[in-house]
Amino acid sequence: MNRFTTILFFALVAELALGGGGRLTAFGPISLRMILFSLALLTTLFHLVKGEKIPPDYTRLLLFFALASAAALIMGISSGAERTFWWQDIKPLLYFLILPFFALAVKDITYIERTSTLLKIAGVLQALAFIAVLLLIHLHIIPFLSLYKAFLRTEEFFFRGELTFTYKGFLFLSIAFLFLHFTESKYKLLLMGLVLVALLLTVTRGFWLALLGTYSVYYFTRTVSSSKIKAALFALCALAVILGGKALVGKTSETIDRVQSQNTDIPTSAPKATLLGDRAYSDNGRLQQITEVAKSITPTSALIGHGFGNGVTSRPVHMEISYLEIFHKQGILGLALWAYLFWLLFKKYRAAPESGFREAFFFSALFIFIQSLTNQYINNPIGLSMILLSMVCLDVLKKETA
């Protein structure tokens, strides 16, 4: 059974790292992610029946999760929320239940080393595939429209005009970059450069901002004085992305449009600033969601939320900012759950011995927490799985040297 658990664990991690939102391997309503998740739960049950145990702090975390989820579900159902809506809210959060499986599957440093290698390979493969597809499009080997129609059906891809696109699984480009940086690898700088080029070509400000923020925190926590200078530089770059990212993407769009128009005989109007996506629309959408959540706050909702299934006018189901959705639907109680999770993660980071693996797992999890300020990752399987896996791996690192 232990061999089956190991195979299942690495299959599950590989699918999470490569599979995006899980719909690429879907067979009707059933996806490979659901199958692997179900097998993991059954395997966990088998190990627990045999008498194996998980650490007490994991049990407390799961009980806290059950309490916060039950409160939000009761609030949602009692307020008349549609079943489809509250189920869409709670379904991705059920991935929290993968924690005992991770705790039982990751036994020693060997698993950590292999997981690290797997995450790096996944990120490099995504970078290579992404750059290759862009080349095929722009060399007119593959018609853009054919690719667009094929990708659009999956609901996993988002296009920046006809120039580039992003994929839900590209979160693992940044994670691979962090693992390449903090751990030893062959051709380390070359692979880091490849992944970084791919990240830039996604034209996704959220990824850039979160990665810069993560490095700013990393260098700020170092004791070497020069690290504080690096932390300030990364923080300034992150601030530049916040203040000038929209303008930069707009100017780049206009430049590309101007060059394209000069190579055709078709007269054009003013160069388009939205060729790489309408950043103003996306920013205004987030501001609108914040305004609508603020207007709907009541004393009760501030504490336990409006409940699952109760969104806002502009976003009836999921919001772009994870913490905004958590507060709206689960209140301070919901935010406290994620704060407790981060505290446990940080506690295990501090307890683990210094190593590249320690830094890679913790700062990858931190990256997801920061990324969730602009996009929904901590409360869906893509990001949540990495946070929980990081916590377990940090715990194992601590035990290895105890």
LINTA-V622431 format. One record per residue. N is the residue number from 1. OMEGA is omega as a letter, one per 40 degrees, with the letter a starting at -180 (999 if undefined). NEAR is the number of other ideal C-beta (glycine too) atoms within 12 Angstrom. D_FIRST is the distance of its C-alpha to the first C-alpha in Angstrom with 2 decimals. Layout:
<<N/OMEGA/NEAR/D_FIRST> <N/OMEGA/NEAR/D_FIRST>>
This chain:
<<1/i/18/0.00> <2/i/17/3.80> <3/i/11/5.38> <4/i/18/5.09> <5/i/30/6.19> <6/i/23/8.69> <7/i/19/9.98> <8/a/31/10.44> <9/a/38/12.16> <10/i/31/14.55> <11/a/26/15.27> <12/i/40/16.18> <13/i/41/18.35> <14/a/27/20.00> <15/i/34/20.91> <16/a/42/22.34> <17/a/41/24.32> <18/a/35/25.73> <19/i/34/25.79> <20/a/35/28.51> <21/i/34/28.79> <22/a/34/26.26> <23/i/27/28.95> <24/a/23/28.99> <25/a/24/25.94> <26/i/21/27.02> <27/a/13/27.49> <28/i/8/30.15> <29/a/10/29.02> <30/i/15/25.29> <31/i/26/24.04> <32/i/24/20.98> <33/i/39/20.73> <34/a/27/20.65> <35/i/22/17.91> <36/i/31/15.64> <37/i/33/16.75> <38/i/22/16.03> <39/i/25/12.44> <40/i/39/12.15> <41/i/25/13.88> <42/i/21/11.80> <43/i/32/8.54> <44/i/32/10.92> <45/i/19/12.19> <46/a/21/9.08> <47/a/27/8.85> <48/i/18/12.63> <49/i/13/12.92> <50/i/14/11.06> <51/i/9/13.92> <52/a/21/12.87> <53/i/15/15.87> <54/a/28/17.34> <55/a/26/20.79> <56/a/13/23.78> <57/i/23/25.52> <58/i/31/22.71> <59/i/18/23.14> <60/i/19/26.89> <61/a/36/26.60> <62/i/30/24.63> <63/i/18/27.25> <64/i/28/30.00> <65/a/35/28.55> <66/i/21/28.45> <67/a/21/32.03> <68/a/38/33.46> <69/i/35/31.89> <70/i/23/33.03> <71/a/31/36.51> <72/i/40/36.79> <73/i/33/35.58> <74/i/22/38.08> <75/a/33/40.81> <76/a/33/40.10> <77/a/23/40.09> <78/i/18/43.09> <79/i/25/45.05> <80/i/14/44.63> <81/i/28/42.36> <82/a/19/41.32> <83/i/16/37.88> <84/a/16/37.15> <85/a/27/38.04> <86/i/31/36.12> <87/i/19/32.99> <88/i/26/33.35> <89/a/40/33.62> <90/a/36/30.63> <91/a/30/28.19> <92/a/32/27.64> <93/i/38/27.43> <94/i/29/24.43> <95/i/37/22.43> <96/a/36/22.99> <97/i/31/20.05> <98/a/42/17.68> <99/i/39/18.52> <100/i/31/15.91> <101/i/38/13.11> <102/a/44/14.96> <103/a/37/15.44> <104/a/35/11.83> <105/a/40/10.85> <106/a/40/14.05> <107/a/24/13.93> <108/a/18/17.00> <109/i/22/19.91> <110/i/19/18.16> <111/i/31/16.37> <112/i/37/19.83> <113/a/27/21.58> <114/i/25/19.46> <115/i/42/19.80> <116/i/40/23.50> <117/a/27/23.89> <118/a/29/22.23> <119/i/44/24.59> <120/i/39/27.55> <121/a/28/26.87> <122/a/36/26.56> <123/i/40/29.87> <124/i/36/31.67> <125/i/26/30.65> <126/a/36/31.94> <127/i/37/35.12> <128/a/22/35.77> <129/a/22/35.21> <130/a/34/37.39> <131/i/27/40.22> <132/i/19/40.11> <133/i/29/40.47> <134/i/30/43.33> <135/i/16/45.07> <136/i/17/44.75> <137/a/27/46.29> <138/i/20/49.12> <139/i/12/49.96> <140/i/13/50.25> <141/i/14/47.85> <142/i/20/45.87> <143/a/15/48.02> <144/a/25/47.09> <145/i/14/47.57> <146/i/15/45.11> <147/a/24/42.40> <148/a/22/43.33> <149/a/14/43.01> <150/a/18/39.63> <151/a/26/38.19> <152/a/17/39.86> <153/a/13/38.05> <154/a/24/34.69> <155/a/16/36.05> <156/a/27/34.23> <157/i/27/37.32> <158/a/28/40.60> <159/i/27/43.61> <160/a/31/46.35> <161/i/24/49.09> <162/a/24/48.86> <163/a/28/48.27> <164/a/35/44.66> <165/i/33/41.72> <166/a/34/38.75> <167/a/36/35.18> <168/a/35/32.97> <169/a/45/30.35> <170/i/44/33.06> <171/a/49/32.07> <172/i/45/29.68> <173/i/48/32.74> <174/i/50/33.83> <175/i/53/30.43> <176/i/43/30.26> <177/i/44/33.83> <178/i/44/32.98> <179/i/43/30.03> <180/a/37/32.32> <181/a/32/35.00> <182/a/30/33.13> <183/a/31/30.84> <184/i/18/31.84> <185/i/28/31.83> <186/i/14/33.75> <187/a/14/36.71> <188/a/21/36.10> <189/i/14/39.50> <190/a/16/39.59> <191/i/28/36.25> <192/i/29/37.30> <193/i/19/40.57> <194/a/30/38.94> <195/i/41/36.76> <196/i/28/39.81> <197/i/21/41.97> <198/i/37/39.47> <199/i/38/39.45> <200/a/30/43.26> <201/i/32/43.47> <202/a/37/41.50> <203/i/36/44.57> <204/a/35/42.40> <205/a/37/44.15> <206/i/40/41.26> <207/a/40/39.05> <208/a/37/41.99> <209/a/33/42.86> <210/i/42/39.37> <211/i/40/38.86> <212/i/35/42.32> <213/i/35/41.77> <214/i/38/38.52> <215/i/34/40.34> <216/i/31/43.26> <217/a/29/41.14> <218/a/31/39.43> <219/i/27/42.78> <220/a/24/44.39> <221/i/22/41.92> <222/a/20/42.62> <223/i/11/45.17> <224/a/13/47.05> <225/a/12/50.24> <226/i/12/50.03> <227/i/19/46.74> <228/i/18/48.75> <229/i/16/50.87> <230/i/22/47.84> <231/i/26/46.52> <232/i/19/49.93> <233/i/19/49.99> <234/i/29/46.62> <235/i/24/47.77> <236/i/19/51.02> <237/i/25/49.22> <238/i/31/47.07> <239/i/18/50.30> <240/i/19/51.86> <241/i/30/49.05> <242/a/24/49.62> <243/a/15/53.40> <244/a/20/53.92> <245/a/30/50.80> <246/i/28/52.17> <247/a/19/55.52> <248/i/23/53.96> <249/i/34/51.91> <250/i/28/55.04> <251/i/21/57.26> <252/i/30/54.81> <253/a/31/54.77> <254/i/23/58.57> <255/i/20/58.85> <256/a/27/56.55> <257/a/26/58.44> <258/i/20/61.77> <259/a/16/60.79> <260/a/20/59.57> <261/i/19/62.79> <262/a/14/64.92> <263/i/11/63.34> <264/i/11/64.32> <265/a/7/67.65> <266/i/9/66.49> <267/i/8/68.12> <268/i/17/65.80> <269/i/11/66.35> <270/a/13/65.14> <271/a/20/61.88> <272/i/26/58.81> <273/a/26/56.95> <274/a/25/53.96> <275/i/29/53.01> <276/a/35/49.75> <277/a/31/49.20> <278/a/20/51.28> <279/i/31/50.37> <280/i/18/53.10> <281/a/17/51.63> <282/i/27/48.15> <283/i/25/49.59> <284/i/16/51.88> <285/i/24/49.00> <286/i/31/47.19> <287/i/19/50.47> <288/i/22/51.05> <289/i/33/47.68> <290/i/26/48.45> <291/a/20/51.89> <292/i/25/50.61> <293/a/33/48.00> <294/a/17/50.72> <295/a/15/53.11> <296/a/26/50.65> <297/i/21/49.87> <298/i/18/50.78> <299/a/10/50.33> <300/a/18/47.47> <301/i/29/45.74> <302/a/20/46.06> <303/a/21/43.97> <304/i/35/41.35> <305/i/42/42.16> <306/i/39/43.32> <307/i/35/39.89> <308/i/43/37.41> <309/a/33/39.22> <310/i/37/42.45> <311/i/32/43.15> <312/a/31/46.58> <313/a/15/49.11> <314/i/23/48.24> <315/a/27/44.44> <316/a/22/43.58> <317/a/27/39.81> <318/i/31/38.50> <319/a/35/40.67> <320/a/32/40.51> <321/a/32/40.45> <322/a/38/37.23> <323/i/35/38.95> <324/i/38/41.83> <325/i/43/39.64> <326/a/37/37.70> <327/a/35/41.07> <328/a/44/42.63> <329/a/46/39.87> <330/i/42/38.47> <331/a/32/41.31> <332/i/24/41.20> <333/i/29/38.28> <334/i/41/36.16> <335/i/30/37.41> <336/i/25/36.68> <337/a/37/32.97> <338/i/35/32.85> <339/i/22/35.09> <340/i/25/32.73> <341/i/37/29.78> <342/i/28/31.96> <343/i/20/33.10> <344/i/34/29.56> <345/a/38/28.90> <346/i/26/32.20> <347/a/20/31.63> <348/i/33/28.38> <349/a/33/30.24> <350/a/18/33.04> <351/a/23/30.80> <352/i/32/28.89> <353/a/20/30.71> <354/i/19/32.75> <355/i/25/31.09> <356/i/26/30.95> <357/i/38/27.42> <358/a/35/28.73> <359/a/34/31.61> <360/a/42/29.71> <361/a/44/27.16> <362/a/43/29.80> <363/i/41/32.52> <364/i/51/30.35> <365/i/43/29.61> <366/i/38/33.32> <367/a/46/34.24> <368/i/46/32.48> <369/i/34/34.34> <370/i/37/37.59> <371/a/42/36.91> <372/i/37/36.51> <373/a/29/40.20> <374/a/35/41.10> <375/a/38/38.17> <376/i/34/35.39> <377/a/43/32.17> <378/a/43/30.93> <379/i/47/30.67> <380/a/36/28.76> <381/a/41/25.21> <382/a/39/26.57> <383/a/43/27.96> <384/a/36/26.07> <385/a/47/22.67> <386/i/47/24.25> <387/a/46/25.86> <388/i/44/22.75> <389/i/43/20.79> <390/a/46/23.84> <391/a/43/23.99> <392/a/40/20.44> <393/i/45/21.08> <394/i/42/24.43> <395/a/39/22.93> <396/i/35/20.61> <397/i/35/23.73> <398/a/27/25.63> <399/a/21/23.17> <400/a/23/23.10> <401/a/17/26.83> <402/999/10/27.15>>
